[in-house]
Amino acid sequence: MNQNTCLIAAICAIALVGCSTSGSRSSAVNPTIAPAVMFSTGPIYSACRKADRKQASRSQCGCVQAVANQSLDPSDQRRGAGFFTDPQKAQDVRTSERSIDERFWLRWKAYGDKAAQICA
């Protein structure tokens, strides 16, 4: 894989790798209350599960979909879901000089960063 494809694959995997469980989390207010689990289904969830990656558990894919619901409109979600199966699509968008692609890429990257934070 060339450097750009590796970068795209890494960005697409942010939601998966960054969302691995890292032990238990406690509530600052009441440590006996478990934190809310974010979970949803949709195009990101489906693409994540179909990607057949070790990190793509049901709960991780559900979490990144829940973050997508907060961060991306349905059109952006469908577009980004395609990156899981075809990283070249992401590469094409990232390197595009079209302003619509640049704006989408900024939203997609911000989504990936947020998913890594929330789903960790």
N, C-alpha and C positions, 0 to 999 in steps of 0.2 A: 504494500500500500504506500502511496506517496504521502507526503507530509500533509497536504490539504485533506485527503481522504481520512487520514488518521485524526485530524482535527475535527472533522465533521462527525466521525464515529464517536469521538470523545464527547462532543457536545450532545449528541443524541443519547449517549449513555449516561449523561449527568443525572438524569432522572432515575436511572436504574442503579448505578454505582453509588451515587450520593444518597440514595434512599435505603441503603442497607441498614439493618437494625444494628444499633450500637449499644446494646444494653438497655436497661430500664431507665425511664425518665420519671422524675417525680414532680409533683405539683408544688410550686412554691407556697401556695396558700394552705393546702391541706395534703400532706404526703400520702394520705390513705386513699385519695381519689386518683384513679388512673387518668392519664391524659386522654382526651378525645382522639379516637382513631379516625383519620380522614380516609374515606373510601368512596369511590364512585366508578361507574362504568361509562364507556363512551369510546370514541375512535382512538384515543391515545391508549386507553386500557387494552383495547383489542389488539392494537399493533404491538404493544409491549408484550402481551402474552404470546402472540404469534411469533415474536422475534426469537423465541426458544433460547434465551440466554439464561444462564444459571441464576443470575440475580433477579430475573423477572418473575418473582413470586406474585401470587394473587394479591397479597396485601400491598406490595411495593407498586405494582401496576395500578392498583386502585387508588393509592395515595397520589401518584403523579397525575392521574386523571382528575382527581379532586382539585389539585392545584391548577391544572389546566382549566377547569371550570371557572376558577377564580381569576385566571390570568389571560385567557385567550378566548376569542369568540369562536363559535362552532366552525366557521370557515377556516380559521387559523389552525384549529385542532385537526381538522381533516387533512389539511395541507401538510402539517407537521407529522401526522401519523405515517405518511408515506416515507418519511426519512428512515423509519425503523427497518423497512424492507429494502429500500434503495437509497443508500447514503449518497449516491451521485446526485440525487435530487437536491439534497441539502447543499452539496458543493456548488451546484449550479445557482442556487438562490444566494448563497453566501458571496459568490464572486460576481453576481449580476450587477450591472450598473443601472438597472431600472430602479427608480425611487420606490416603487411599490414593493419590490423585493427587499430593498434595504430596510424599509420600515418593518416589514414582516420579520426579517432576520433579527432586528433589535428586540422585537416582542418575543420571539422564540428564545433568544439567548437569555433575556430577563426571566422568562418562564423557567428555563432550565436551572438558573441560579436559585430561584425561589423554591423549586421542587427539591433541589439538593438540600436546602436549609430546612424546609418543613418536614420532609419525609425521612430525614436522617435519624 
